[in-house]
Amino acid sequence: MAEFVEARVEDTIPEIEEMERLGLIFPAEIKKLVQKRREHEYQLARRTKCRTDFVNYVVYEKKLIDLLKIRREKIGIREKRREIEIAIGTRVLKQLRTMTRLWPGHLDLWTMRMDFAKYMGWKEEVSVVYPEMVRFHGDKESVWILWAQWEIEGRKNYDKARQILLTRAPEYHPKSQSLRRELFRLELLFLESLHIKAKMDNLAGLEEVVTQNREKVLKCAIPRVIFEDSLETFKSPSLCMEMYQIANKFQFAHELREQIFRNMCKMFPDEVHTWKLKVSRVAQGLSVDVTVEENSDSVTEESTQLEGMNVKTEAGDKTSEKEMVQDLNSNILGEVKDGESEGNVPIEEGILKMEIKKEKEKETGEDLQNVTGTVKSTDNEHLVPKELLPGEKVSLVIDTLEKALNALDSSFVPTFIEELLSILKQCWGHKEIVKNITENLLKVFESHSKDLTPLHFCIWAALLQSMGRPVKEQQEVLRSALTFHSNCQSIRLKYYQLHILESPSIKHLLKEYKNVADGLTGENATKAWMETQMQIVKDKFKLKFFEESNQSLDDGVAKMSRFKHLEWINFNKGVLEAIELYNKLKFLPPFSPSLHSHMVQLLLKQDKVNVEQVRDVFETAIQQFGSTHTGLWLSYIEFERQFGDQLKVGPLYSRAKVELEDKLMHDFVELNQALKEIAGKGKKPVPIESILVMDDKENDQENIESTFMLGENLVTIFSEEENTLLHSDEKARKMFFNTISDTEGSLKNEHKKQAPEDGDVWRPTLKSLCGQDVWFNIRNVTVPADGETLDTVLQKKNRKKFTNSNEATDKLQCDSLKYKSLEEKDQEEVQDILKKSAILQPDFMNKTRVDPYFVGKKKAKKDMQKQREMTKGPGWFDMKAPELTEEVKRDLEILQMRSVLDPTRHYKNSDMKTLPKYFQMGKVEDSAVDFYSSRIPKRERKRNLADEIMHDEGVLRYQKRKYSEIVAAKQKKQFRHPPKGKKKGEKPSKKRKTGKSGE
């Protein structure tokens, strides 16, 4: 693996040399660049692939391209792009293709590959990505819509986009309203492009329209038929409203817009969307009387026909508009002929094209000119909006809303409140208009109190507060809200906050808090506790309140109480009392990292820092949060570097790498290296006094924009540029709508559990030690939060091109599409964790002792020695010792004695004096190149060496012959009796030697 990695790193040397030669990168940066690339290559070359490694590599290289782009602009150098940027992009694209091949089910990886290709300007690659992506994600409507959008905006290929929305996407989604809406938009966009060509006298681009059908197509015939078919198929008022808003964006489609409105009024007279449309038209100055518009029909059949534009048939009849459109669509939807592929479907030139007209100046009033003639002007006075003053617009809108409320009753109440709040936001600062809006809102609140949601009650109370009404009126509103929504925590909290303002005494306040706290959980309980402790001034009551809250059943209240208790004790009684309190609370669940972090800051604030006390605090925090908090280890290491023992920095670093989770290891290593560089530059630490006052999660209400009602307004009274407010009015508006936004968020999250504290609580401690504000999460991968969709991510990148489905624009849209985060673990990884865990086992409760949390040096050394003995080592690729069975042992013994098996073969002396411990056994596979006669038949194949030898006739004959020879040689030897015993004093007789041995 190392050879391949080094080869890949060496392949990048030419581009690095070019960057250095051009001055795009400094010599000191080359070493860091090569080191980072080598680390990424080793991560990518691992046997077990990880998505995060690939994404980190791609983002790192993309940031390098961004850096080169910035430096090129500063220096003014444009040469060698192919050798540098294109080479980097090609290498990154190769890894992106690998990602989509390994994990095709993850849509975010396809999106990353597509975005990078667009970033590099490789349109061919984008065109390749979409067909591949559709193979795995064809069940998602948004993918098809994005593909059609790319063909229109990126390739200007309307025929391909039409083929996607008409033929391919309906195979997966035959009853999709989104696809039908985008097809409607597509035709209008195409007509707009032809309209622009007509303005520029580009007659070559107008030849696409068939002469026979040109006039009907140019008068929005195709979008009209799409709308009529959608109306018959879906009968959806929301789809009709979306098509109305789309048609309203195009000036040539206003007649179609009026037809859509008339059909909605006929088919859906009592729907909310119809009344919303009426409100919008009233604000624009358009008529809402359907009878008037029926009398002035948009374009008749006679006016839409020109000389020579009729379709000629044998009978000489004229083709109806719908039949003509169906004939044109059949050319697109027609089946593929024999011998033709799906991608080569013949599409006629004259399909779905726009009217060839030339608009002239409004002042001159001249007619629109066509290529073949002139079109007679019609009476379109009802299409021109009337100009109204802001006050008149608001009055007309309120009258229309009241009519809708009378017609629909309670079902229209949320829409009524939402639209009036939207107008109030625009008209803030105009007293007469604001007075008119607030009076109507209060009237609706009072008359429909049974139909109000908890958010509406909170808006009612906030409106009374902004008008300066007494607190009792607000309390009365919230008290009535509790009668309808008794389990709503946000309303209960608002009522308690108002009760604090009029509480007569501390005892009465504490009594009321106990009654309220039982029904609050999570953030609402913490907010109520904070409001209460801020009202308590006397030390006696405050200390008692802290002691009771430290034992609270709510985790958020208990953690906050201990933190504030420690801070209050240090401020009033000194650090010694604070240390004593900390020792009582540090092992009391629920554990809180903010308690340990604040204690470290208090100890560092002393004139003479007690190193042992600080170490005890860090060790306690590591026992509780050592596996999840990167900032804890960084603070501990930086403390030892500044105040403690430098020799302990290395062991702490090694210990952190062992205990931290794998997903946090990359962050820890990078941040530790950055802190080393900061320490080398000699940055001064920040005074601890300035840190203790700072709140990390500061929430300044004046600087936060409201997230309430971010959708497009149905009624536009003032634009942001027209309505300039005073500073006080702007501040009051922000406070009002921020209150509504916060209430809306708390209502959504009131049943969710409070999120655990993360490692950011150690940021003030680390800043006091190293002098830099460090963000602990430096991972390049940006994972969307739960519930965040692909549309929202794309909207953040380019808000002009992508909008949500409720907005009426002339751009293609895509629906919500959720995709998994990159940090989500697979099921196999979860199973591995369950297998390795010592606690999550069935026999855990039967154990008499639990393995210790910390392992001593001797024990760890012994365990490492055992693990090393289990394998041969990295030099042999960690070859394991297999189980030595009787069959394996017999085969190894045969290998030791292989020299006696065949006389025709000669082997070296065997160096295997004993049986080996580490070995592997393989199986010889037949080569596909060899013919069948050169292969071993299956009936002659055996399980092991012993069986093969026992069934080999040649070996058996040789062994039998050798055995008989050995036996015969032994039999030739004569048997000799042992010599007789000698007597005392008798000399041995001397025998004459003869030539024969037997004599």
VENWOLIN-V447747 format. One record per residue. N is the residue number from 1. PHI is phi in whole degrees, -180 to 180 (999 if undefined). Layout:
n=N phi=PHI
n=N phi=PHI
This chain:
n=1 phi=999
n=2 phi=-64
n=3 phi=-64
n=4 phi=-67
n=5 phi=-63
n=6 phi=-65
n=7 phi=-66
n=8 phi=-67
n=9 phi=-66
n=10 phi=-67
n=11 phi=-67
n=12 phi=-87
n=13 phi=-64
n=14 phi=-59
n=15 phi=-69
n=16 phi=-66
n=17 phi=-64
n=18 phi=-66
n=19 phi=-63
n=20 phi=-69
n=21 phi=-67
n=22 phi=-81
n=23 phi=81
n=24 phi=-84
n=25 phi=-144
n=26 phi=-92
n=27 phi=-58
n=28 phi=-68
n=29 phi=-86
n=30 phi=-65
n=31 phi=-61
n=32 phi=-65
n=33 phi=-65
n=34 phi=-65
n=35 phi=-63
n=36 phi=-66
n=37 phi=-67
n=38 phi=-66
n=39 phi=-62
n=40 phi=-65
n=41 phi=-66
n=42 phi=-65
n=43 phi=-67
n=44 phi=-73
n=45 phi=-85
n=46 phi=-64
n=47 phi=-67
n=48 phi=-92
n=49 phi=-80
n=50 phi=-131
n=51 phi=-63
n=52 phi=-63
n=53 phi=-63
n=54 phi=-65
n=55 phi=-67
n=56 phi=-62
n=57 phi=-64
n=58 phi=-64
n=59 phi=-67
n=60 phi=-63
n=61 phi=-68
n=62 phi=-67
n=63 phi=-67
n=64 phi=-64
n=65 phi=-65
n=66 phi=-62
n=67 phi=-64
n=68 phi=-64
n=69 phi=-64
n=70 phi=-64
n=71 phi=-71
n=72 phi=-64
n=73 phi=-66
n=74 phi=-70
n=75 phi=-81
n=76 phi=86
n=77 phi=-110
n=78 phi=-123
n=79 phi=-85
n=80 phi=61
n=81 phi=-70
n=82 phi=-66
n=83 phi=-76
n=84 phi=-112
n=85 phi=-65
n=86 phi=-66
n=87 phi=-65
n=88 phi=-65
n=89 phi=-63
n=90 phi=-64
n=91 phi=-66
n=92 phi=-68
n=93 phi=-64
n=94 phi=-63
n=95 phi=-70
n=96 phi=-65
n=97 phi=-64
n=98 phi=-63
n=99 phi=-60
n=100 phi=-70
n=101 phi=-79
n=102 phi=-78
n=103 phi=-128
n=104 phi=-70
n=105 phi=-80
n=106 phi=-96
n=107 phi=-70
n=108 phi=-66
n=109 phi=-71
n=110 phi=-63
n=111 phi=-64
n=112 phi=-64
n=113 phi=-63
n=114 phi=-68
n=115 phi=-65
n=116 phi=-68
n=117 phi=-64
n=118 phi=-66
n=119 phi=-63
n=120 phi=-82
n=121 phi=80
n=122 phi=-97
n=123 phi=-68
n=124 phi=-63
n=125 phi=-66
n=126 phi=-63
n=127 phi=-66
n=128 phi=-82
n=129 phi=-68
n=130 phi=-61
n=131 phi=-61
n=132 phi=-68
n=133 phi=-68
n=134 phi=-66
n=135 phi=-61
n=136 phi=-103
n=137 phi=-128
n=138 phi=-70
n=139 phi=-79
n=140 phi=-108
n=141 phi=-65
n=142 phi=-63
n=143 phi=-65
n=144 phi=-66
n=145 phi=-67
n=146 phi=-64
n=147 phi=-64
n=148 phi=-63
n=149 phi=-63
n=150 phi=-65
n=151 phi=-64
n=152 phi=-81
n=153 phi=-81
n=154 phi=-91
n=155 phi=-112
n=156 phi=57
n=157 phi=-107
n=158 phi=-71
n=159 phi=-64
n=160 phi=-65
n=161 phi=-63
n=162 phi=-66
n=163 phi=-65
n=164 phi=-65
n=165 phi=-78
n=166 phi=-96
n=167 phi=-112
n=168 phi=-84
n=169 phi=-64
n=170 phi=-63
n=171 phi=-64
n=172 phi=-92
n=173 phi=-131
n=174 phi=-71
n=175 phi=-121
n=176 phi=-96
n=177 phi=-74
n=178 phi=-65
n=179 phi=-65
n=180 phi=-67
n=181 phi=-64
n=182 phi=-72
n=183 phi=-65
n=184 phi=-61
n=185 phi=-67
n=186 phi=-59
n=187 phi=-65
n=188 phi=-69
n=189 phi=-65
n=190 phi=-66
n=191 phi=-63
n=192 phi=-65
n=193 phi=-64
n=194 phi=-70
n=195 phi=-63
n=196 phi=-67
n=197 phi=-63
n=198 phi=-65
n=199 phi=-64
n=200 phi=-90
n=201 phi=57
n=202 phi=-91
n=203 phi=-72
n=204 phi=-66
n=205 phi=-77
n=206 phi=-94
n=207 phi=-72
n=208 phi=-66
n=209 phi=-81
n=210 phi=-66
n=211 phi=-61
n=212 phi=-66
n=213 phi=-108
n=214 phi=-61
n=215 phi=-64
n=216 phi=-68
n=217 phi=-67
n=218 phi=-72
n=219 phi=-95
n=220 phi=62
n=221 phi=-68
n=222 phi=-67
n=223 phi=-59
n=224 phi=-66
n=225 phi=-68
n=226 phi=-62
n=227 phi=-65
n=228 phi=-63
n=229 phi=-66
n=230 phi=-65
n=231 phi=-66
n=232 phi=-73
n=233 phi=-79
n=234 phi=-99
n=235 phi=52
n=236 phi=-113
n=237 phi=-67
n=238 phi=-66
n=239 phi=-66
n=240 phi=-64
n=241 phi=-66
n=242 phi=-64
n=243 phi=-66
n=244 phi=-61
n=245 phi=-65
n=246 phi=-67
n=247 phi=-65
n=248 phi=-67
n=249 phi=-78
n=250 phi=-108
n=251 phi=-67
n=252 phi=-77
n=253 phi=-107
n=254 phi=-68
n=255 phi=-66
n=256 phi=-64
n=257 phi=-59
n=258 phi=-66
n=259 phi=-64
n=260 phi=-62
n=261 phi=-64
n=262 phi=-64
n=263 phi=-66
n=264 phi=-64
n=265 phi=-66
n=266 phi=-78
n=267 phi=-89
n=268 phi=-130
n=269 phi=-71
n=270 phi=-111
n=271 phi=-94
n=272 phi=-64
n=273 phi=-64
n=274 phi=-65
n=275 phi=-69
n=276 phi=-61
n=277 phi=-66
n=278 phi=-64
n=279 phi=-62
n=280 phi=-64
n=281 phi=-69
n=282 phi=-63
n=283 phi=-68
n=284 phi=-83
n=285 phi=88
n=286 phi=-96
n=287 phi=-80
n=288 phi=-114
n=289 phi=-86
n=290 phi=-72
n=291 phi=-66
n=292 phi=-65
n=293 phi=-77
n=294 phi=-67
n=295 phi=-68
n=296 phi=-104
n=297 phi=-65
n=298 phi=-64
n=299 phi=-136
n=300 phi=-81
n=301 phi=-66
n=302 phi=-71
n=303 phi=-77
n=304 phi=-94
n=305 phi=-112
n=306 phi=-118
n=307 phi=-67
n=308 phi=78
n=309 phi=-100
n=310 phi=-80
n=311 phi=-82
n=312 phi=-86
n=313 phi=-125
n=314 phi=-64
n=315 phi=-83
n=316 phi=81
n=317 phi=-82
n=318 phi=-90
n=319 phi=-87
n=320 phi=-68
n=321 phi=-63
n=322 phi=-71
n=323 phi=-64
n=324 phi=-60
n=325 phi=-67
n=326 phi=-64
n=327 phi=-63
n=328 phi=-68
n=329 phi=-68
n=330 phi=-65
n=331 phi=-66
n=332 phi=-83
n=333 phi=-85
n=334 phi=-63
n=335 phi=-73
n=336 phi=-75
n=337 phi=-72
n=338 phi=-63
n=339 phi=87
n=340 phi=-114
n=341 phi=-83
n=342 phi=-65
n=343 phi=-77
n=344 phi=-112
n=345 phi=-67
n=346 phi=-69
n=347 phi=-120
n=348 phi=-70
n=349 phi=-72
n=350 phi=-101
n=351 phi=-121
n=352 phi=52
n=353 phi=-113
n=354 phi=-95
n=355 phi=-62
n=356 phi=-91
n=357 phi=-134
n=358 phi=-124
n=359 phi=-82
n=360 phi=-111
n=361 phi=-59
n=362 phi=-65
n=363 phi=-66
n=364 phi=-76
n=365 phi=68
n=366 phi=-75
n=367 phi=-74
n=368 phi=-76
n=369 phi=-103
n=370 phi=-103
n=371 phi=-67
n=372 phi=-99
n=373 phi=173
n=374 phi=-116
n=375 phi=-102
n=376 phi=-71
n=377 phi=-76
n=378 phi=-115
n=379 phi=-82
n=380 phi=-115
n=381 phi=-66
n=382 phi=-74
n=383 phi=-88
n=384 phi=-86
n=385 phi=-70
n=386 phi=-88
n=387 phi=-85
n=388 phi=-125
n=389 phi=-75
n=390 phi=-57
n=391 phi=-64
n=392 phi=-66
n=393 phi=-59
n=394 phi=-64
n=395 phi=-64
n=396 phi=-65
n=397 phi=-65
n=398 phi=-66
n=399 phi=-63
n=400 phi=-67
n=401 phi=-65
n=402 phi=-67
n=403 phi=-62
n=404 phi=-65
n=405 phi=-66
n=406 phi=-69
n=407 phi=-80
n=408 phi=-102
n=409 phi=62
n=410 phi=-69
n=411 phi=-68
n=412 phi=-97
n=413 phi=-62
n=414 phi=-60
n=415 phi=-66
n=416 phi=-58
n=417 phi=-66
n=418 phi=-63
n=419 phi=-70
n=420 phi=-68
n=421 phi=-66
n=422 phi=-63
n=423 phi=-68
n=424 phi=-62
n=425 phi=-64
n=426 phi=-76
n=427 phi=-99
n=428 phi=-62
n=429 phi=108
n=430 phi=-94
n=431 phi=-63
n=432 phi=-65
n=433 phi=-66
n=434 phi=-64
n=435 phi=-64
n=436 phi=-62
n=437 phi=-69
n=438 phi=-65
n=439 phi=-63
n=440 phi=-69
n=441 phi=-64
n=442 phi=-63
n=443 phi=-63
n=444 phi=-70
n=445 phi=-59
n=446 phi=-73
n=447 phi=-81
n=448 phi=-125
n=449 phi=-65
n=450 phi=-71
n=451 phi=-95
n=452 phi=-84
n=453 phi=-88
n=454 phi=-57
n=455 phi=-65
n=456 phi=-66
n=457 phi=-64
n=458 phi=-66
n=459 phi=-64
n=460 phi=-60
n=461 phi=-65
n=462 phi=-66
n=463 phi=-65
n=464 phi=-64
n=465 phi=-66
n=466 phi=-67
n=467 phi=-83
n=468 phi=81
n=469 phi=-74
n=470 phi=-63
n=471 phi=-68
n=472 phi=-63
n=473 phi=-66
n=474 phi=-65
n=475 phi=-63
n=476 phi=-64
n=477 phi=-65
n=478 phi=-70
n=479 phi=-68
n=480 phi=-69
n=481 phi=-66
n=482 phi=-68
n=483 phi=-70
n=484 phi=-91
n=485 phi=-131
n=486 phi=-70
n=487 phi=-95
n=488 phi=-81
n=489 phi=-73
n=490 phi=-64
n=491 phi=-66
n=492 phi=-62
n=493 phi=-67
n=494 phi=-62
n=495 phi=-65
n=496 phi=-68
n=497 phi=-64
n=498 phi=-72
n=499 phi=-68
n=500 phi=-63
n=501 phi=-65
n=502 phi=-117
n=503 phi=-74
n=504 phi=-73
n=505 phi=-149
n=506 phi=-68
n=507 phi=-62
n=508 phi=-64
n=509 phi=-66
n=510 phi=-66
n=511 phi=-66
n=512 phi=-67
n=513 phi=-65
n=514 phi=-63
n=515 phi=-69
n=516 phi=-80
n=517 phi=-64
n=518 phi=-65
n=519 phi=-100
n=520 phi=-115
n=521 phi=-142
n=522 phi=66
n=523 phi=-66
n=524 phi=-65
n=525 phi=-66
n=526 phi=-65
n=527 phi=-64
n=528 phi=-63
n=529 phi=-65
n=530 phi=-63
n=531 phi=-61
n=532 phi=-71
n=533 phi=-68
n=534 phi=-72
n=535 phi=-84
n=536 phi=-84
n=537 phi=-109
n=538 phi=-70
n=539 phi=-65
n=540 phi=-63
n=541 phi=-70
n=542 phi=-69
n=543 phi=-64
n=544 phi=-65
n=545 phi=-65
n=546 phi=-63
n=547 phi=-64
n=548 phi=-71
n=549 phi=-72
n=550 phi=-63
n=551 phi=-101
n=552 phi=-65
n=553 phi=-76
n=554 phi=-83
n=555 phi=-64
n=556 phi=-63
n=557 phi=-67
n=558 phi=-63
n=559 phi=-65
n=560 phi=-66
n=561 phi=-65
n=562 phi=-66
n=563 phi=-62
n=564 phi=-68
n=565 phi=-63
n=566 phi=-62
n=567 phi=-65
n=568 phi=-69
n=569 phi=-64
n=570 phi=-64
n=571 phi=-72
n=572 phi=-97
n=573 phi=-120
n=574 phi=103
n=575 phi=-74
n=576 phi=-65
n=577 phi=-65
n=578 phi=-66
n=579 phi=-65
n=580 phi=-64
n=581 phi=-65
n=582 phi=-62
n=583 phi=-64
n=584 phi=-78
n=585 phi=-98
n=586 phi=-68
n=587 phi=-106
n=588 phi=-96
n=589 phi=-71
n=590 phi=-78
n=591 phi=-76
n=592 phi=-132
n=593 phi=-70
n=594 phi=-65
n=595 phi=-63
n=596 phi=-67
n=597 phi=-63
n=598 phi=-69
n=599 phi=-66
n=600 phi=-62
n=601 phi=-64
n=602 phi=-65
n=603 phi=-71
n=604 phi=-71
n=605 phi=-75
n=606 phi=-69
n=607 phi=-64
n=608 phi=-120
n=609 phi=-78
n=610 phi=-85
n=611 phi=-64
n=612 phi=-66
n=613 phi=-65
n=614 phi=-65
n=615 phi=-64
n=616 phi=-62
n=617 phi=-64
n=618 phi=-63
n=619 phi=-66
n=620 phi=-64
n=621 phi=-65
n=622 phi=-68
n=623 phi=-60
n=624 phi=-96
n=625 phi=-134
n=626 phi=-69
n=627 phi=-92
n=628 phi=-124
n=629 phi=-111
n=630 phi=-69
n=631 phi=-62
n=632 phi=-63
n=633 phi=-68
n=634 phi=-65
n=635 phi=-66
n=636 phi=-63
n=637 phi=-65
n=638 phi=-68
n=639 phi=-65
n=640 phi=-64
n=641 phi=-70
n=642 phi=-89
n=643 phi=-117
n=644 phi=-100
n=645 phi=-104
n=646 phi=-65
n=647 phi=-71
n=648 phi=-89
n=649 phi=-68
n=650 phi=-62
n=651 phi=-60
n=652 phi=-65
n=653 phi=-63
n=654 phi=-66
n=655 phi=-65
n=656 phi=-66
n=657 phi=-67
n=658 phi=-81
n=659 phi=-89
n=660 phi=-70
n=661 phi=-67
n=662 phi=-62
n=663 phi=-71
n=664 phi=-97
n=665 phi=-65
n=666 phi=-62
n=667 phi=-61
n=668 phi=-63
n=669 phi=-64
n=670 phi=-65
n=671 phi=-69
n=672 phi=-64
n=673 phi=-65
n=674 phi=-65
n=675 phi=-67
n=676 phi=-63
n=677 phi=-65
n=678 phi=-64
n=679 phi=-64
n=680 phi=-69
n=681 phi=-84
n=682 phi=77
n=683 phi=-70
n=684 phi=-83
n=685 phi=-70
n=686 phi=-82
n=687 phi=-58
n=688 phi=-68
n=689 phi=-64
n=690 phi=-74
n=691 phi=-82
n=692 phi=-67
n=693 phi=-82
n=694 phi=-77
n=695 phi=-105
n=696 phi=-65
n=697 phi=-105
n=698 phi=-71
n=699 phi=-123
n=700 phi=-86
n=701 phi=-66
n=702 phi=-75
n=703 phi=-100
n=704 phi=-103
n=705 phi=-79
n=706 phi=-69
n=707 phi=-100
n=708 phi=-87
n=709 phi=59
n=710 phi=-88
n=711 phi=-70
n=712 phi=-69
n=713 phi=-77
n=714 phi=-69
n=715 phi=-118
n=716 phi=-115
n=717 phi=-95
n=718 phi=-130
n=719 phi=-85
n=720 phi=-65
n=721 phi=-76
n=722 phi=-73
n=723 phi=-96
n=724 phi=-96
n=725 phi=-106
n=726 phi=-70
n=727 phi=-63
n=728 phi=-67
n=729 phi=-67
n=730 phi=-65
n=731 phi=-66
n=732 phi=-66
n=733 phi=-65
n=734 phi=-62
n=735 phi=-63
n=736 phi=-65
n=737 phi=-76
n=738 phi=-67
n=739 phi=-63
n=740 phi=-66
n=741 phi=-65
n=742 phi=-64
n=743 phi=-65
n=744 phi=-63
n=745 phi=-66
n=746 phi=-68
n=747 phi=-66
n=748 phi=-71
n=749 phi=-107
n=750 phi=-71
n=751 phi=-96
n=752 phi=-84
n=753 phi=-74
n=754 phi=-68
n=755 phi=-66
n=756 phi=-69
n=757 phi=-69
n=758 phi=-100
n=759 phi=-74
n=760 phi=-67
n=761 phi=-67
n=762 phi=-91
n=763 phi=-62
n=764 phi=-61
n=765 phi=-63
n=766 phi=-68
n=767 phi=-67
n=768 phi=-69
n=769 phi=-89
n=770 phi=-107
n=771 phi=84
n=772 phi=-131
n=773 phi=-85
n=774 phi=-105
n=775 phi=-94
n=776 phi=-77
n=777 phi=-97
n=778 phi=-110
n=779 phi=-62
n=780 phi=-71
n=781 phi=-76
n=782 phi=-104
n=783 phi=-97
n=784 phi=-64
n=785 phi=-72
n=786 phi=-63
n=787 phi=90
n=788 phi=-75
n=789 phi=-110
n=790 phi=-64
n=791 phi=-63
n=792 phi=-66
n=793 phi=-64
n=794 phi=-69
n=795 phi=-66
n=796 phi=-66
n=797 phi=-72
n=798 phi=-147
n=799 phi=-74
n=800 phi=-77
n=801 phi=-91
n=802 phi=-118
n=803 phi=-135
n=804 phi=-80
n=805 phi=-71
n=806 phi=-88
n=807 phi=-89
n=808 phi=-100
n=809 phi=-134
n=810 phi=-100
n=811 phi=-112
n=812 phi=-69
n=813 phi=-125
n=814 phi=-138
n=815 phi=-78
n=816 phi=-66
n=817 phi=-148
n=818 phi=-85
n=819 phi=-145
n=820 phi=-76
n=821 phi=-77
n=822 phi=-75
n=823 phi=-90
n=824 phi=-71
n=825 phi=-84
n=826 phi=-77
n=827 phi=-66
n=828 phi=-66
n=829 phi=-65
n=830 phi=-65
n=831 phi=-65
n=832 phi=-63
n=833 phi=-65
n=834 phi=-64
n=835 phi=-70
n=836 phi=-80
n=837 phi=-70
n=838 phi=-87
n=839 phi=-95
n=840 phi=-82
n=841 phi=-131
n=842 phi=-64
n=843 phi=-92
n=844 phi=-66
n=845 phi=-72
n=846 phi=-88
n=847 phi=-74
n=848 phi=-93
n=849 phi=-146
n=850 phi=-112
n=851 phi=-59
n=852 phi=-66
n=853 phi=-71
n=854 phi=-103
n=855 phi=-111
n=856 phi=-68
n=857 phi=-66
n=858 phi=-66
n=859 phi=-64
n=860 phi=-65
n=861 phi=-65
n=862 phi=-67
n=863 phi=-66
n=864 phi=-65
n=865 phi=-65
n=866 phi=-65
n=867 phi=-66
n=868 phi=-67
n=869 phi=-72
n=870 phi=-73
n=871 phi=-129
n=872 phi=-78
n=873 phi=118
n=874 phi=-65
n=875 phi=-65
n=876 phi=-111
n=877 phi=57
n=878 phi=54
n=879 phi=-67
n=880 phi=-89
n=881 phi=-88
n=882 phi=-77
n=883 phi=-73
n=884 phi=-94
n=885 phi=-86
n=886 phi=-65
n=887 phi=-66
n=888 phi=-65
n=889 phi=-63
n=890 phi=-66
n=891 phi=-66
n=892 phi=-65
n=893 phi=-66
n=894 phi=-64
n=895 phi=-63
n=896 phi=-65
n=897 phi=-107
n=898 phi=-68
n=899 phi=-69
n=900 phi=-99
n=901 phi=-81
n=902 phi=-136
n=903 phi=-73
n=904 phi=-84
n=905 phi=-114
n=906 phi=-126
n=907 phi=-120
n=908 phi=-70
n=909 phi=-61
n=910 phi=-72
n=911 phi=-91
n=912 phi=-95
n=913 phi=-71
n=914 phi=-124
n=915 phi=-69
n=916 phi=-71
n=917 phi=-96
n=918 phi=-109
n=919 phi=-160
n=920 phi=-136
n=921 phi=-115
n=922 phi=-120
n=923 phi=-125
n=924 phi=-79
n=925 phi=-99
n=926 phi=-71
n=927 phi=-85
n=928 phi=-70
n=929 phi=-76
n=930 phi=-69
n=931 phi=-81
n=932 phi=-62
n=933 phi=-69
n=934 phi=-89
n=935 phi=-100
n=936 phi=-82
n=937 phi=-62
n=938 phi=-66
n=939 phi=-71
n=940 phi=-95
n=941 phi=-85
n=942 phi=-119
n=943 phi=-77
n=944 phi=-146
n=945 phi=-66
n=946 phi=-62
n=947 phi=-66
n=948 phi=-64
n=949 phi=-68
n=950 phi=-68
n=951 phi=-108
n=952 phi=-94
n=953 phi=-67
n=954 phi=-61
n=955 phi=-66
n=956 phi=-66
n=957 phi=-62
n=958 phi=-66
n=959 phi=-64
n=960 phi=-67
n=961 phi=-64
n=962 phi=-66
n=963 phi=-67
n=964 phi=-66
n=965 phi=-64
n=966 phi=-66
n=967 phi=-66
n=968 phi=-65
n=969 phi=-66
n=970 phi=-72
n=971 phi=-72
n=972 phi=-66
n=973 phi=-69
n=974 phi=-76
n=975 phi=-89
n=976 phi=-108
n=977 phi=-75
n=978 phi=-71
n=979 phi=-62
n=980 phi=-69
n=981 phi=-72
n=982 phi=-97
n=983 phi=-83
n=984 phi=-71
n=985 phi=79
n=986 phi=-88
n=987 phi=-86
n=988 phi=-70
n=989 phi=-77
n=990 phi=-96
n=991 phi=-109
n=992 phi=-76
n=993 phi=-83
n=994 phi=-122
n=995 phi=-74
n=996 phi=-91
n=997 phi=-75
n=998 phi=-82
n=999 phi=-87
